[in-house]
Amino acid sequence: MTKLLDQAFDAARALPPAEQDDIARVLLRLAGDGGQEVALSPEERAAIDRSKAAAARGAFATDAQVANLWKKHGL
């Protein structure tokens, strides 16, 4: 295991069990284990539909909006 992956696991261990399970599902999908489907709530599905519709319209954030978002979160 790489040092970075080990750090990621350490960080995940500090999270609540439900968030650890979310991370585990993503990791399994990325590692090629497609056996588990990710269950989405109706609200999550609606948010995805809104995002797809916005993308189809070409409604994307400007570079300035993205930079402000990163700045807001200290990144």
mmCIF file of the N, C-alpha and C atoms, coordinates in Angstrom:
data_MODEL
# 
_entry.id   MODEL 
# 
loop_
_atom_site.group_PDB 
_atom_site.id 
_atom_site.type_symbol 
_atom_site.label_atom_id 
_atom_site.label_alt_id 
_atom_site.label_comp_id 
_atom_site.label_asym_id 
_atom_site.label_entity_id 
_atom_site.label_seq_id 
_atom_site.pdbx_PDB_ins_code 
_atom_site.Cartn_x 
_atom_site.Cartn_y 
_atom_site.Cartn_z 
_atom_site.occupancy 
_atom_site.B_iso_or_equiv 
_atom_site.pdbx_formal_charge 
_atom_site.auth_seq_id 
_atom_site.auth_comp_id 
_atom_site.auth_asym_id 
_atom_site.auth_atom_id 
_atom_site.pdbx_PDB_model_num 
ATOM 1   N N  . MET A 1 1  ? 0.849   -1.172 0.000   1.00 0.00 ? 1  MET A N  1 
ATOM 2   C CA . MET A 1 1  ? 0.000   0.000  0.000   1.00 0.00 ? 1  MET A CA 1 
ATOM 3   C C  . MET A 1 1  ? 0.898   1.240  0.000   1.00 0.00 ? 1  MET A C  1 
ATOM 4   N N  . THR A 1 2  ? 0.501   2.236  -0.779  1.00 0.00 ? 2  THR A N  1 
ATOM 5   C CA . THR A 1 2  ? 1.292   3.454  -0.831  1.00 0.00 ? 2  THR A CA 1 
ATOM 6   C C  . THR A 1 2  ? 1.048   4.293  0.421   1.00 0.00 ? 2  THR A C  1 
ATOM 7   N N  . LYS A 1 3  ? 1.953   5.219  0.662   1.00 0.00 ? 3  LYS A N  1 
ATOM 8   C CA . LYS A 1 3  ? 1.828   6.106  1.818   1.00 0.00 ? 3  LYS A CA 1 
ATOM 9   C C  . LYS A 1 3  ? 0.569   6.968  1.699   1.00 0.00 ? 3  LYS A C  1 
ATOM 10  N N  . LEU A 1 4  ? 0.275   7.447  0.492   1.00 0.00 ? 4  LEU A N  1 
ATOM 11  C CA . LEU A 1 4  ? -0.906  8.277  0.290   1.00 0.00 ? 4  LEU A CA 1 
ATOM 12  C C  . LEU A 1 4  ? -2.187  7.506  0.575   1.00 0.00 ? 4  LEU A C  1 
ATOM 13  N N  . LEU A 1 5  ? -2.265  6.276  0.091   1.00 0.00 ? 5  LEU A N  1 
ATOM 14  C CA . LEU A 1 5  ? -3.453  5.471  0.348   1.00 0.00 ? 5  LEU A CA 1 
ATOM 15  C C  . LEU A 1 5  ? -3.586  5.174  1.838   1.00 0.00 ? 5  LEU A C  1 
ATOM 16  N N  . ASP A 1 6  ? -2.481  4.921  2.493   1.00 0.00 ? 6  ASP A N  1 
ATOM 17  C CA . ASP A 1 6  ? -2.495  4.688  3.935   1.00 0.00 ? 6  ASP A CA 1 
ATOM 18  C C  . ASP A 1 6  ? -3.002  5.929  4.671   1.00 0.00 ? 6  ASP A C  1 
ATOM 19  N N  . GLN A 1 7  ? -2.584  7.116  4.227   1.00 0.00 ? 7  GLN A N  1 
ATOM 20  C CA . GLN A 1 7  ? -3.072  8.363  4.831   1.00 0.00 ? 7  GLN A CA 1 
ATOM 21  C C  . GLN A 1 7  ? -4.573  8.527  4.615   1.00 0.00 ? 7  GLN A C  1 
ATOM 22  N N  . ALA A 1 8  ? -5.036  8.164  3.447   1.00 0.00 ? 8  ALA A N  1 
ATOM 23  C CA . ALA A 1 8  ? -6.463  8.258  3.151   1.00 0.00 ? 8  ALA A CA 1 
ATOM 24  C C  . ALA A 1 8  ? -7.270  7.344  4.064   1.00 0.00 ? 8  ALA A C  1 
ATOM 25  N N  . PHE A 1 9  ? -6.774  6.136  4.291   1.00 0.00 ? 9  PHE A N  1 
ATOM 26  C CA . PHE A 1 9  ? -7.466  5.221  5.201   1.00 0.00 ? 9  PHE A CA 1 
ATOM 27  C C  . PHE A 1 9  ? -7.474  5.761  6.623   1.00 0.00 ? 9  PHE A C  1 
ATOM 28  N N  . ASP A 1 10 ? -6.361  6.345  7.048   1.00 0.00 ? 10 ASP A N  1 
ATOM 29  C CA . ASP A 1 10 ? -6.319  6.946  8.385   1.00 0.00 ? 10 ASP A CA 1 
ATOM 30  C C  . ASP A 1 10 ? -7.359  8.051  8.516   1.00 0.00 ? 10 ASP A C  1 
ATOM 31  N N  . ALA A 1 11 ? -7.468  8.886  7.499   1.00 0.00 ? 11 ALA A N  1 
ATOM 32  C CA . ALA A 1 11 ? -8.457  9.964  7.525   1.00 0.00 ? 11 ALA A CA 1 
ATOM 33  C C  . ALA A 1 11 ? -9.875  9.402  7.541   1.00 0.00 ? 11 ALA A C  1 
ATOM 34  N N  . ALA A 1 12 ? -10.112 8.357  6.776   1.00 0.00 ? 12 ALA A N  1 
ATOM 35  C CA . ALA A 1 12 ? -11.447 7.762  6.714   1.00 0.00 ? 12 ALA A CA 1 
ATOM 36  C C  . ALA A 1 12 ? -11.843 7.122  8.039   1.00 0.00 ? 12 ALA A C  1 
ATOM 37  N N  . ARG A 1 13 ? -10.881 6.572  8.748   1.00 0.00 ? 13 ARG A N  1 
ATOM 38  C CA . ARG A 1 13 ? -11.184 5.938  10.036  1.00 0.00 ? 13 ARG A CA 1 
ATOM 39  C C  . ARG A 1 13 ? -11.775 6.918  11.040  1.00 0.00 ? 13 ARG A C  1 
ATOM 40  N N  . ALA A 1 14 ? -11.477 8.187  10.891  1.00 0.00 ? 14 ALA A N  1 
ATOM 41  C CA . ALA A 1 14 ? -11.971 9.202  11.819  1.00 0.00 ? 14 ALA A CA 1 
ATOM 42  C C  . ALA A 1 14 ? -13.408 9.630  11.502  1.00 0.00 ? 14 ALA A C  1 
ATOM 43  N N  . LEU A 1 15 ? -13.935 9.191  10.388  1.00 0.00 ? 15 LEU A N  1 
ATOM 44  C CA . LEU A 1 15 ? -15.282 9.580  9.966   1.00 0.00 ? 15 LEU A CA 1 
ATOM 45  C C  . LEU A 1 15 ? -16.337 8.658  10.571  1.00 0.00 ? 15 LEU A C  1 
ATOM 46  N N  . PRO A 1 16 ? -17.584 9.117  10.604  1.00 0.00 ? 16 PRO A N  1 
ATOM 47  C CA . PRO A 1 16 ? -18.680 8.257  11.068  1.00 0.00 ? 16 PRO A CA 1 
ATOM 48  C C  . PRO A 1 16 ? -18.832 7.033  10.154  1.00 0.00 ? 16 PRO A C  1 
ATOM 49  N N  . PRO A 1 17 ? -19.384 5.946  10.683  1.00 0.00 ? 17 PRO A N  1 
ATOM 50  C CA . PRO A 1 17 ? -19.517 4.711  9.896   1.00 0.00 ? 17 PRO A CA 1 
ATOM 51  C C  . PRO A 1 17 ? -20.217 4.878  8.548   1.00 0.00 ? 17 PRO A C  1 
ATOM 52  N N  . ALA A 1 18 ? -21.262 5.672  8.479   1.00 0.00 ? 18 ALA A N  1 
ATOM 53  C CA . ALA A 1 18 ? -21.980 5.831  7.211   1.00 0.00 ? 18 ALA A CA 1 
ATOM 54  C C  . ALA A 1 18 ? -21.081 6.469  6.155   1.00 0.00 ? 18 ALA A C  1 
ATOM 55  N N  . GLU A 1 19 ? -20.263 7.449  6.567   1.00 0.00 ? 19 GLU A N  1 
ATOM 56  C CA . GLU A 1 19 ? -19.342 8.081  5.614   1.00 0.00 ? 19 GLU A CA 1 
ATOM 57  C C  . GLU A 1 19 ? -18.220 7.124  5.222   1.00 0.00 ? 19 GLU A C  1 
ATOM 58  N N  . GLN A 1 20 ? -17.777 6.292  6.158   1.00 0.00 ? 20 GLN A N  1 
ATOM 59  C CA . GLN A 1 20 ? -16.770 5.284  5.831   1.00 0.00 ? 20 GLN A CA 1 
ATOM 60  C C  . GLN A 1 20 ? -17.324 4.329  4.778   1.00 0.00 ? 20 GLN A C  1 
ATOM 61  N N  . ASP A 1 21 ? -18.593 3.937  4.931   1.00 0.00 ? 21 ASP A N  1 
ATOM 62  C CA . ASP A 1 21 ? -19.207 3.040  3.949   1.00 0.00 ? 21 ASP A CA 1 
ATOM 63  C C  . ASP A 1 21 ? -19.300 3.701  2.575   1.00 0.00 ? 21 ASP A C  1 
ATOM 64  N N  . ASP A 1 22 ? -19.618 5.001  2.543   1.00 0.00 ? 22 ASP A N  1 
ATOM 65  C CA . ASP A 1 22 ? -19.676 5.721  1.265   1.00 0.00 ? 22 ASP A CA 1 
ATOM 66  C C  . ASP A 1 22 ? -18.316 5.683  0.577   1.00 0.00 ? 22 ASP A C  1 
ATOM 67  N N  . ILE A 1 23 ? -17.269 5.946  1.348   1.00 0.00 ? 23 ILE A N  1 
ATOM 68  C CA . ILE A 1 23 ? -15.910 5.929  0.792   1.00 0.00 ? 23 ILE A CA 1 
ATOM 69  C C  . ILE A 1 23 ? -15.557 4.522  0.309   1.00 0.00 ? 23 ILE A C  1 
ATOM 70  N N  . ALA A 1 24 ? -15.924 3.521  1.084   1.00 0.00 ? 24 ALA A N  1 
ATOM 71  C CA . ALA A 1 24 ? -15.630 2.141  0.704   1.00 0.00 ? 24 ALA A CA 1 
ATOM 72  C C  . ALA A 1 24 ? -16.308 1.777  -0.612  1.00 0.00 ? 24 ALA A C  1 
ATOM 73  N N  . ARG A 1 25 ? -17.563 2.209  -0.794  1.00 0.00 ? 25 ARG A N  1 
ATOM 74  C CA . ARG A 1 25 ? -18.270 1.921  -2.044  1.00 0.00 ? 25 ARG A CA 1 
ATOM 75  C C  . ARG A 1 25 ? -17.563 2.556  -3.236  1.00 0.00 ? 25 ARG A C  1 
ATOM 76  N N  . VAL A 1 26 ? -17.136 3.802  -3.069  1.00 0.00 ? 26 VAL A N  1 
ATOM 77  C CA . VAL A 1 26 ? -16.429 4.497  -4.152  1.00 0.00 ? 26 VAL A CA 1 
ATOM 78  C C  . VAL A 1 26 ? -15.121 3.789  -4.461  1.00 0.00 ? 26 VAL A C  1 
ATOM 79  N N  . LEU A 1 27 ? -14.380 3.436  -3.431  1.00 0.00 ? 27 LEU A N  1 
ATOM 80  C CA . LEU A 1 27 ? -13.102 2.756  -3.629  1.00 0.00 ? 27 LEU A CA 1 
ATOM 81  C C  . LEU A 1 27 ? -13.292 1.418  -4.341  1.00 0.00 ? 27 LEU A C  1 
ATOM 82  N N  . LEU A 1 28 ? -14.305 0.672  -3.944  1.00 0.00 ? 28 LEU A N  1 
ATOM 83  C CA . LEU A 1 28 ? -14.574 -0.614 -4.601  1.00 0.00 ? 28 LEU A CA 1 
ATOM 84  C C  . LEU A 1 28 ? -14.913 -0.413 -6.076  1.00 0.00 ? 28 LEU A C  1 
ATOM 85  N N  . ARG A 1 29 ? -15.688 0.617  -6.371  1.00 0.00 ? 29 ARG A N  1 
ATOM 86  C CA . ARG A 1 29 ? -16.028 0.892  -7.767  1.00 0.00 ? 29 ARG A CA 1 
ATOM 87  C C  . ARG A 1 29 ? -14.774 1.256  -8.561  1.00 0.00 ? 29 ARG A C  1 
ATOM 88  N N  . LEU A 1 30 ? -13.920 2.107  -7.975  1.00 0.00 ? 30 LEU A N  1 
ATOM 89  C CA . LEU A 1 30 ? -12.700 2.515  -8.668  1.00 0.00 ? 30 LEU A CA 1 
ATOM 90  C C  . LEU A 1 30 ? -11.739 1.351  -8.858  1.00 0.00 ? 30 LEU A C  1 
ATOM 91  N N  . ALA A 1 31 ? -11.763 0.409  -7.926  1.00 0.00 ? 31 ALA A N  1 
ATOM 92  C CA . ALA A 1 31 ? -10.857 -0.733 -7.998  1.00 0.00 ? 31 ALA A CA 1 
ATOM 93  C C  . ALA A 1 31 ? -11.387 -1.821 -8.928  1.00 0.00 ? 31 ALA A C  1 
ATOM 94  N N  . GLY A 1 32 ? -12.573 -1.594 -9.512  1.00 0.00 ? 32 GLY A N  1 
ATOM 95  C CA . GLY A 1 32 ? -13.088 -2.542 -10.481 1.00 0.00 ? 32 GLY A CA 1 
ATOM 96  C C  . GLY A 1 32 ? -14.113 -3.515 -9.955  1.00 0.00 ? 32 GLY A C  1 
ATOM 97  N N  . ASP A 1 33 ? -14.501 -3.389 -8.696  1.00 0.00 ? 33 ASP A N  1 
ATOM 98  C CA . ASP A 1 33 ? -15.546 -4.253 -8.151  1.00 0.00 ? 33 ASP A CA 1 
ATOM 99  C C  . ASP A 1 33 ? -16.881 -3.561 -8.377  1.00 0.00 ? 33 ASP A C  1 
ATOM 100 N N  . GLY A 1 34 ? -17.485 -3.802 -9.515  1.00 0.00 ? 34 GLY A N  1 
ATOM 101 C CA . GLY A 1 34 ? -18.745 -3.159 -9.858  1.00 0.00 ? 34 GLY A CA 1 
ATOM 102 C C  . GLY A 1 34 ? -19.961 -3.868 -9.303  1.00 0.00 ? 34 GLY A C  1 
ATOM 103 N N  . GLY A 1 35 ? -19.779 -4.781 -8.386  1.00 0.00 ? 35 GLY A N  1 
ATOM 104 C CA . GLY A 1 35 ? -20.891 -5.567 -7.870  1.00 0.00 ? 35 GLY A CA 1 
ATOM 105 C C  . GLY A 1 35 ? -21.870 -4.795 -7.016  1.00 0.00 ? 35 GLY A C  1 
ATOM 106 N N  . GLN A 1 36 ? -21.437 -3.694 -6.424  1.00 0.00 ? 36 GLN A N  1 
ATOM 107 C CA . GLN A 1 36 ? -22.322 -2.933 -5.554  1.00 0.00 ? 36 GLN A CA 1 
ATOM 108 C C  . GLN A 1 36 ? -22.806 -1.680 -6.271  1.00 0.00 ? 36 GLN A C  1 
ATOM 109 N N  . GLU A 1 37 ? -24.094 -1.499 -6.298  1.00 0.00 ? 37 GLU A N  1 
ATOM 110 C CA . GLU A 1 37 ? -24.670 -0.288 -6.860  1.00 0.00 ? 37 GLU A CA 1 
ATOM 111 C C  . GLU A 1 37 ? -24.769 0.758  -5.762  1.00 0.00 ? 37 GLU A C  1 
ATOM 112 N N  . VAL A 1 38 ? -24.592 1.997  -6.129  1.00 0.00 ? 38 VAL A N  1 
ATOM 113 C CA . VAL A 1 38 ? -24.731 3.088  -5.187  1.00 0.00 ? 38 VAL A CA 1 
ATOM 114 C C  . VAL A 1 38 ? -26.188 3.517  -5.170  1.00 0.00 ? 38 VAL A C  1 
ATOM 115 N N  . ALA A 1 39 ? -26.803 3.461  -3.992  1.00 0.00 ? 39 ALA A N  1 
ATOM 116 C CA . ALA A 1 39 ? -28.202 3.858  -3.857  1.00 0.00 ? 39 ALA A CA 1 
ATOM 117 C C  . ALA A 1 39 ? -28.280 5.368  -3.694  1.00 0.00 ? 39 ALA A C  1 
ATOM 118 N N  . LEU A 1 40 ? -29.081 5.998  -4.532  1.00 0.00 ? 40 LEU A N  1 
ATOM 119 C CA . LEU A 1 40 ? -29.264 7.442  -4.464  1.00 0.00 ? 40 LEU A CA 1 
ATOM 120 C C  . LEU A 1 40 ? -30.647 7.761  -3.922  1.00 0.00 ? 40 LEU A C  1 
ATOM 121 N N  . SER A 1 41 ? -30.712 8.806  -3.125  1.00 0.00 ? 41 SER A N  1 
ATOM 122 C CA . SER A 1 41 ? -32.003 9.272  -2.617  1.00 0.00 ? 41 SER A CA 1 
ATOM 123 C C  . SER A 1 41 ? -32.721 10.017 -3.742  1.00 0.00 ? 41 SER A C  1 
ATOM 124 N N  . PRO A 1 42 ? -34.030 10.220 -3.606  1.00 0.00 ? 42 PRO A N  1 
ATOM 125 C CA . PRO A 1 42 ? -34.746 11.007 -4.622  1.00 0.00 ? 42 PRO A CA 1 
ATOM 126 C C  . PRO A 1 42 ? -34.158 12.413 -4.781  1.00 0.00 ? 42 PRO A C  1 
ATOM 127 N N  . GLU A 1 43 ? -33.707 13.001 -3.659  1.00 0.00 ? 43 GLU A N  1 
ATOM 128 C CA . GLU A 1 43 ? -33.106 14.338 -3.723  1.00 0.00 ? 43 GLU A CA 1 
ATOM 129 C C  . GLU A 1 43 ? -31.800 14.315 -4.515  1.00 0.00 ? 43 GLU A C  1 
ATOM 130 N N  . GLU A 1 44 ? -30.985 13.271 -4.311  1.00 0.00 ? 44 GLU A N  1 
ATOM 131 C CA . GLU A 1 44 ? -29.727 13.154 -5.046  1.00 0.00 ? 44 GLU A CA 1 
ATOM 132 C C  . GLU A 1 44 ? -29.981 12.950 -6.528  1.00 0.00 ? 44 GLU A C  1 
ATOM 133 N N  . ARG A 1 45 ? -30.970 12.118 -6.856  1.00 0.00 ? 45 ARG A N  1 
ATOM 134 C CA . ARG A 1 45 ? -31.312 11.901 -8.268  1.00 0.00 ? 45 ARG A CA 1 
ATOM 135 C C  . ARG A 1 45 ? -31.789 13.201 -8.922  1.00 0.00 ? 45 ARG A C  1 
ATOM 136 N N  . ALA A 1 46 ? -32.603 13.976 -8.181  1.00 0.00 ? 46 ALA A N  1 
ATOM 137 C CA . ALA A 1 46 ? -33.097 15.253 -8.704  1.00 0.00 ? 46 ALA A CA 1 
ATOM 138 C C  . ALA A 1 46 ? -31.936 16.222 -8.932  1.00 0.00 ? 46 ALA A C  1 
ATOM 139 N N  . ALA A 1 47 ? -30.971 16.240 -8.012  1.00 0.00 ? 47 ALA A N  1 
ATOM 140 C CA . ALA A 1 47 ? -29.810 17.122 -8.158  1.00 0.00 ? 47 ALA A CA 1 
ATOM 141 C C  . ALA A 1 47 ? -28.995 16.737 -9.391  1.00 0.00 ? 47 ALA A C  1 
ATOM 142 N N  . ILE A 1 48 ? -28.847 15.450 -9.625  1.00 0.00 ? 48 ILE A N  1 
ATOM 143 C CA . ILE A 1 48 ? -28.121 14.986 -10.808 1.00 0.00 ? 48 ILE A CA 1 
ATOM 144 C C  . ILE A 1 48 ? -28.870 15.393 -12.078 1.00 0.00 ? 48 ILE A C  1 
ATOM 145 N N  . ASP A 1 49 ? -30.181 15.228 -12.068 1.00 0.00 ? 49 ASP A N  1 
ATOM 146 C CA . ASP A 1 49 ? -30.984 15.630 -13.230 1.00 0.00 ? 49 ASP A CA 1 
ATOM 147 C C  . ASP A 1 49 ? -30.843 17.124 -13.508 1.00 0.00 ? 49 ASP A C  1 
ATOM 148 N N  . ARG A 1 50 ? -30.849 17.948 -12.434 1.00 0.00 ? 50 ARG A N  1 
ATOM 149 C CA . ARG A 1 50 ? -30.677 19.396 -12.616 1.00 0.00 ? 50 ARG A CA 1 
ATOM 150 C C  . ARG A 1 50 ? -29.296 19.705 -13.197 1.00 0.00 ? 50 ARG A C  1 
ATOM 151 N N  . SER A 1 51 ? -28.288 18.991 -12.705 1.00 0.00 ? 51 SER A N  1 
ATOM 152 C CA . SER A 1 51 ? -26.926 19.212 -13.202 1.00 0.00 ? 51 SER A CA 1 
ATOM 153 C C  . SER A 1 51 ? -26.802 18.837 -14.670 1.00 0.00 ? 51 SER A C  1 
ATOM 154 N N  . LYS A 1 52 ? -27.393 17.720 -15.052 1.00 0.00 ? 52 LYS A N  1 
ATOM 155 C CA . LYS A 1 52 ? -27.344 17.298 -16.457 1.00 0.00 ? 52 LYS A CA 1 
ATOM 156 C C  . LYS A 1 52 ? -28.064 18.295 -17.351 1.00 0.00 ? 52 LYS A C  1 
ATOM 157 N N  . ALA A 1 53 ? -29.204 18.811 -16.874 1.00 0.00 ? 53 ALA A N  1 
ATOM 158 C CA . ALA A 1 53 ? -29.955 19.792 -17.663 1.00 0.00 ? 53 ALA A CA 1 
ATOM 159 C C  . ALA A 1 53 ? -29.147 21.077 -17.807 1.00 0.00 ? 53 ALA A C  1 
ATOM 160 N N  . ALA A 1 54 ? -28.492 21.511 -16.743 1.00 0.00 ? 54 ALA A N  1 
ATOM 161 C CA . ALA A 1 54 ? -27.666 22.721 -16.806 1.00 0.00 ? 54 ALA A CA 1 
ATOM 162 C C  . ALA A 1 54 ? -26.506 22.521 -17.776 1.00 0.00 ? 54 ALA A C  1 
ATOM 163 N N  . ALA A 1 55 ? -25.884 21.363 -17.743 1.00 0.00 ? 55 ALA A N  1 
ATOM 164 C CA . ALA A 1 55 ? -24.776 21.073 -18.661 1.00 0.00 ? 55 ALA A CA 1 
ATOM 165 C C  . ALA A 1 55 ? -25.265 21.070 -20.111 1.00 0.00 ? 55 ALA A C  1 
ATOM 166 N N  . ALA A 1 56 ? -26.448 20.509 -20.332 1.00 0.00 ? 56 ALA A N  1 
ATOM 167 C CA . ALA A 1 56 ? -26.995 20.486 -21.688 1.00 0.00 ? 56 ALA A CA 1 
ATOM 168 C C  . ALA A 1 56 ? -27.248 21.897 -22.205 1.00 0.00 ? 56 ALA A C  1 
ATOM 169 N N  . ARG A 1 57 ? -27.576 22.818 -21.293 1.00 0.00 ? 57 ARG A N  1 
ATOM 170 C CA . ARG A 1 57 ? -27.787 24.217 -21.675 1.00 0.00 ? 57 ARG A CA 1 
ATOM 171 C C  . ARG A 1 57 ? -26.472 24.983 -21.792 1.00 0.00 ? 57 ARG A C  1 
ATOM 172 N N  . GLY A 1 58 ? -25.385 24.355 -21.372 1.00 0.00 ? 58 GLY A N  1 
ATOM 173 C CA . GLY A 1 58 ? -24.090 25.030 -21.380 1.00 0.00 ? 58 GLY A CA 1 
ATOM 174 C C  . GLY A 1 58 ? -23.907 25.967 -20.203 1.00 0.00 ? 58 GLY A C  1 
ATOM 175 N N  . ALA A 1 59 ? -24.671 25.761 -19.136 1.00 0.00 ? 59 ALA A N  1 
ATOM 176 C CA . ALA A 1 59 ? -24.615 26.620 -17.949 1.00 0.00 ? 59 ALA A CA 1 
ATOM 177 C C  . ALA A 1 59 ? -23.550 26.099 -16.993 1.00 0.00 ? 59 ALA A C  1 
ATOM 178 N N  . PHE A 1 60 ? -22.342 26.615 -17.164 1.00 0.00 ? 60 PHE A N  1 
ATOM 179 C CA . PHE A 1 60 ? -21.224 26.192 -16.324 1.00 0.00 ? 60 PHE A CA 1 
ATOM 180 C C  . PHE A 1 60 ? -20.739 27.362 -15.482 1.00 0.00 ? 60 PHE A C  1 
ATOM 181 N N  . ALA A 1 61 ? -20.094 27.046 -14.384 1.00 0.00 ? 61 ALA A N  1 
ATOM 182 C CA . ALA A 1 61 ? -19.513 28.086 -13.532 1.00 0.00 ? 61 ALA A CA 1 
ATOM 183 C C  . ALA A 1 61 ? -18.371 28.765 -14.272 1.00 0.00 ? 61 ALA A C  1 
ATOM 184 N N  . THR A 1 62 ? -18.224 30.063 -14.004 1.00 0.00 ? 62 THR A N  1 
ATOM 185 C CA . THR A 1 62 ? -17.108 30.797 -14.594 1.00 0.00 ? 62 THR A CA 1 
ATOM 186 C C  . THR A 1 62 ? -15.831 30.450 -13.819 1.00 0.00 ? 62 THR A C  1 
ATOM 187 N N  . ASP A 1 63 ? -14.693 30.792 -14.407 1.00 0.00 ? 63 ASP A N  1 
ATOM 188 C CA . ASP A 1 63 ? -13.420 30.574 -13.711 1.00 0.00 ? 63 ASP A CA 1 
ATOM 189 C C  . ASP A 1 63 ? -13.394 31.322 -12.378 1.00 0.00 ? 63 ASP A C  1 
ATOM 190 N N  . ALA A 1 64 ? -13.948 32.533 -12.363 1.00 0.00 ? 64 ALA A N  1 
ATOM 191 C CA . ALA A 1 64 ? -13.967 33.335 -11.134 1.00 0.00 ? 64 ALA A CA 1 
ATOM 192 C C  . ALA A 1 64 ? -14.835 32.671 -10.062 1.00 0.00 ? 64 ALA A C  1 
ATOM 193 N N  . GLN A 1 65 ? -15.975 32.115 -10.459 1.00 0.00 ? 65 GLN A N  1 
ATOM 194 C CA . GLN A 1 65 ? -16.840 31.429 -9.500  1.00 0.00 ? 65 GLN A CA 1 
ATOM 195 C C  . GLN A 1 65 ? -16.141 30.215 -8.903  1.00 0.00 ? 65 GLN A C  1 
ATOM 196 N N  . VAL A 1 66 ? -15.451 29.461 -9.734  1.00 0.00 ? 66 VAL A N  1 
ATOM 197 C CA . VAL A 1 66 ? -14.724 28.280 -9.255  1.00 0.00 ? 66 VAL A CA 1 
ATOM 198 C C  . VAL A 1 66 ? -13.605 28.704 -8.317  1.00 0.00 ? 66 VAL A C  1 
ATOM 199 N N  . ALA A 1 67 ? -12.869 29.740 -8.676  1.00 0.00 ? 67 ALA A N  1 
ATOM 200 C CA . ALA A 1 67 ? -11.781 30.229 -7.822  1.00 0.00 ? 67 ALA A CA 1 
ATOM 201 C C  . ALA A 1 67 ? -12.324 30.691 -6.478  1.00 0.00 ? 67 ALA A C  1 
ATOM 202 N N  . ASN A 1 68 ? -13.459 31.381 -6.471  1.00 0.00 ? 68 ASN A N  1 
ATOM 203 C CA . ASN A 1 68 ? -14.065 31.824 -5.206  1.00 0.00 ? 68 ASN A CA 1 
ATOM 204 C C  . ASN A 1 68 ? -14.499 30.654 -4.353  1.00 0.00 ? 68 ASN A C  1 
ATOM 205 N N  . LEU A 1 69 ? -14.996 29.608 -4.968  1.00 0.00 ? 69 LEU A N  1 
ATOM 206 C CA . LEU A 1 69 ? -15.398 28.418 -4.223  1.00 0.00 ? 69 LEU A CA 1 
ATOM 207 C C  . LEU A 1 69 ? -14.195 27.770 -3.547  1.00 0.00 ? 69 LEU A C  1 
ATOM 208 N N  . TRP A 1 70 ? -13.107 27.627 -4.303  1.00 0.00 ? 70 TRP A N  1 
ATOM 209 C CA . TRP A 1 70 ? -11.880 27.035 -3.720  1.00 0.00 ? 70 TRP A CA 1 
ATOM 210 C C  . TRP A 1 70 ? -11.386 27.902 -2.573  1.00 0.00 ? 70 TRP A C  1 
ATOM 211 N N  . LYS A 1 71 ? -11.390 29.217 -2.789  1.00 0.00 ? 71 LYS A N  1 
ATOM 212 C CA . LYS A 1 71 ? -10.920 30.151 -1.758  1.00 0.00 ? 71 LYS A CA 1 
ATOM 213 C C  . LYS A 1 71 ? -11.788 30.050 -0.503  1.00 0.00 ? 71 LYS A C  1 
ATOM 214 N N  . LYS A 1 72 ? -13.087 29.954 -0.686  1.00 0.00 ? 72 LYS A N  1 
ATOM 215 C CA . LYS A 1 72 ? -14.016 29.858 0.433   1.00 0.00 ? 72 LYS A CA 1 
ATOM 216 C C  . LYS A 1 72 ? -13.708 28.653 1.314   1.00 0.00 ? 72 LYS A C  1 
ATOM 217 N N  . HIS A 1 73 ? -13.259 27.568 0.693   1.00 0.00 ? 73 HIS A N  1 
ATOM 218 C CA . HIS A 1 73 ? -12.987 26.340 1.429   1.00 0.00 ? 73 HIS A CA 1 
ATOM 219 C C  . HIS A 1 73 ? -11.489 26.165 1.745   1.00 0.00 ? 73 HIS A C  1 
ATOM 220 N N  . GLY A 1 74 ? -10.735 27.235 1.556   1.00 0.00 ? 74 GLY A N  1 
ATOM 221 C CA . GLY A 1 74 ? -9.332  27.219 1.926   1.00 0.00 ? 74 GLY A CA 1 
ATOM 222 C C  . GLY A 1 74 ? -8.440  26.369 1.055   1.00 0.00 ? 74 GLY A C  1 
ATOM 223 N N  . LEU A 1 75 ? -8.825  26.195 -0.186  1.00 0.00 ? 75 LEU A N  1 
ATOM 224 C CA . LEU A 1 75 ? -8.013  25.375 -1.103  1.00 0.00 ? 75 LEU A CA 1 
ATOM 225 C C  . LEU A 1 75 ? -7.404  26.214 -2.197  1.00 0.00 ? 75 LEU A C  1 
# 
